[in-house]
Amino acid sequence: MNNDINFNCVDTLGSLLAQIADLTKQAEAIKDSIKESASAGGAKVVEGAIFKATYIESNRSVFDKDAFIKEFGADAYAKFTKTTAVFSVKVTSR
């Protein structure tokens, strides 16, 4: 273990991540209710005292990797695949 890290920081990090998860869940629920209302014909713009939420519809295109590999083969996919190193911190409860 790295002695340079204050172990209380790990508990603080875990607590903050748990709070963020709870807040994200609340925010997503509010966004979902705005989306449901707007897509059912309700207001597309909802204004509060400080913030304004705007419902936006758009189309998204995604690359179907599995279909590409089925059609052209894994070698063709691998030829254009870039691999990079990723560093992360995983926090779990004890």
C-alpha positions in Angstrom: 0.0 0.0 0.0 1.1 3.6 -0.7 1.8 5.4 2.6 1.5 8.7 0.9 -2.3 8.3 0.7 -4.4 9.4 3.7 -6.7 6.4 4.3 -9.5 8.9 5.4 -9.3 10.2 1.8 -10.5 6.8 0.6 -13.5 6.9 2.9 -14.2 10.4 1.8 -14.0 9.3 -1.9 -16.4 6.4 -1.3 -18.8 8.7 0.5 -18.7 11.3 -2.2 -19.2 8.7 -4.9 -22.2 7.3 -3.1 -23.7 10.8 -2.8 -23.0 11.4 -6.5 -24.8 8.2 -7.3 -27.8 9.2 -5.2 -27.9 12.7 -6.7 -27.6 11.3 -10.3 -30.5 9.0 -9.6 -32.6 11.9 -8.5 -31.6 14.0 -11.4 -32.3 11.2 -13.9 -35.8 10.8 -12.4 -36.5 14.5 -12.8 -35.2 14.4 -16.4 -37.3 11.4 -17.2 -40.5 13.1 -15.9 -39.7 16.2 -18.1 -39.1 13.9 -21.1 -42.3 11.9 -20.5 -44.3 15.1 -20.2 -42.7 16.8 -23.3 -43.0 13.8 -25.5 -46.7 13.5 -24.6 -47.3 17.0 -25.8 -46.4 19.0 -22.7 -44.0 21.9 -22.5 -40.7 21.6 -24.2 -39.2 24.2 -22.0 -39.6 24.3 -18.2 -38.3 27.2 -16.3 -37.5 27.4 -12.6 -36.4 30.5 -10.6 -32.8 29.9 -11.5 -32.5 27.2 -14.2 -34.3 26.3 -17.4 -34.7 22.8 -18.8 -35.2 22.3 -22.5 -36.5 19.0 -24.0 -34.6 18.2 -27.2 -35.3 15.4 -29.7 -32.5 14.1 -31.9 -31.4 11.0 -33.8 -28.2 9.2 -32.9 -26.2 6.9 -35.1 -24.1 4.1 -33.6 -21.6 1.8 -35.1 -22.7 -1.9 -35.0 -19.4 -3.6 -34.3 -20.9 -7.1 -34.3 -22.6 -6.6 -37.7 -19.4 -5.2 -39.1 -17.4 -8.2 -37.9 -20.0 -10.6 -39.3 -19.9 -8.8 -42.7 -16.2 -8.1 -43.0 -14.5 -10.2 -40.4 -12.7 -9.7 -37.2 -9.4 -8.9 -39.0 -10.9 -6.0 -40.8 -12.3 -4.7 -37.5 -8.9 -5.2 -35.7 -7.1 -3.3 -38.4 -8.9 -0.1 -37.4 -9.1 -0.7 -33.7 -6.9 1.5 -31.5 -5.9 0.3 -28.0 -4.8 2.8 -25.3 -3.8 2.4 -21.7 -6.5 3.4 -19.2 -5.9 4.0 -15.5 -8.7 4.2 -13.0 -9.6 3.8 -9.3 -12.3 1.4 -8.3 -14.0 2.0 -4.9 -16.0 -0.7 -3.1 -17.4 -0.9 0.4 -15.7 -3.1 2.9 
